[in-house]
Amino acid sequence: MSSFTPSAQQAAAIAEIKDWFTTRTREQQVLRLFGYAGSGKTTVLKFVLDELGLSPHQSARDGTCVPGVVTATFTGKAALVLSRKGTPARTIHSLIYSVSEATEEEIEAAARKVRDAEAEIRTLIGFERTAAEAGIEAMRQALSAMKKPRFALNPESDAADAKLIVLDEVSMVGEDMARDLMSFGKPILVLGDPGQLPPIKGAGAFTNVAPDIMLTEIHRQAAESAIIRLATMAREGQPIGFGSYDAHVAKMHKGDITPKQALSGGQLICGMNATRLQLNNAMRAAAGLGGTVIPSGAAEKIICLKNQNDLGLINGMFLTLEDIVDEGSLYFSATVTDEDGRRVGRTDDEGREGRGERTGRLRIYKGHFEDHIAYDRTRNDRDWKDKKHLTEATFGWAITAHKAQGSQWENVIVWDDGLGRSALDRRRWLYTAITRAERGLVLLA
């Protein structure tokens, strides 16, 4: 990184990280490097790793490994973005956990116990019935949890052999995951932005504590950006007035832009899921694609909702669908291309598997699309078994800021729907949404 000339603040950060890694990791396992958008956290990290001579961790199927740096993020999309920029990265889940699922027999046995308890309660009255109802509700919740993947700490994780674990985009990491990461006993360098959204439940385990190093100076190039100026105003709770801030950045009233105009305005980001559903419907109608829950082909904007490692599908990745065929009540099939232009498909089980050919078609679960017409909160419990081997996706014309974390787009439209339980929540939401934009931004309020 010979072309990089750090500022005085960045140089001090580089020296602090190098000193920590070489002399203090036994006394201090975690070092927190925080900074707001435009402060150069990632650039500082690359310089430090180069100075320390640390390369990406390498492990082989035969059990050999070359210890190095393991980089992980909370979301798959953030890991994908880093990997595209030349830094091998993976999700924290895939790094330290192994996934297990309850068997169908275990789930049926639990469901049978619920049914038996529901039958027995009919003979009870008064306090006994109230207590039994509470117990049955707990059983129902446990049954619902059994239908979701379970994560167990993987002692053979690369985290056990790495020289250094680097965590990026960590604002969504909660207490349990942080504790599991630290259990491997390896030095952990955390890159965080305290202005971003915390986990949906609880607080960010790493960003909820004062940083060891805080980069407050914004790069000259970044400081000249209207996007960074608005992001700073949002983070500090300053009012953002209506009007233009440069040729590509403006705040407007929601009534000033129609869904049809928004189609060419970039990625639409909102706060609440209910808003997302409404905006997706409006955008599809404006594009002439409304009236059905089945996507209408390559013109649709589709986002993946579940990692499928065998296919290279990542939660948060945008997909293009073509040659769509309605296959009944549960799913439709389509040829699928990811956002890198790669055709995604499964081996045909009906004769081509032995020859290694690909059909180029995926079976895609309908439920998330159907929620745009009639939202059903019991859908997962009902369909959990049948959708296990289906690709999960939904309309992606509008997405929430939580889903957008870890991603950036050249142009972004932020639909401010008032999300936030407190003033701090509001600031974090708006800051996160604004900083998803790279060049163009329209803030609608």
Secondary structure by P-SEA (a helix, b strand, c coil): cccccccaaaaaaaaaaaaaaacccccccbbbbbbcccccaaaaaaaaaaaaccccccccccccccccbbbbcccaaaaaaaaaacccccccccccbbbbbbcaaaaaaaaaaaaaaaaaacccccaaaaaaaaaaaaaaaaaaaaabbbbccccccccccccbbbbcccccccaaaaaaaaccccbbbbbbbccccccccccccccccccccccccccccccccaaaaaaaaaaaccccccccccccccccccccccccccccccbbbbccaaaaaaaaaaaaaaaccccccccccccbbbbbccccccccccccbbbbbcccccccccbbbbbccccccbbbbcccccccccccccccbbbbbccccccccccccccccccccccccbbbbcccccccccccccccccbbbbbcccccccaaaaaaaaaaaaaccccbbbbcc
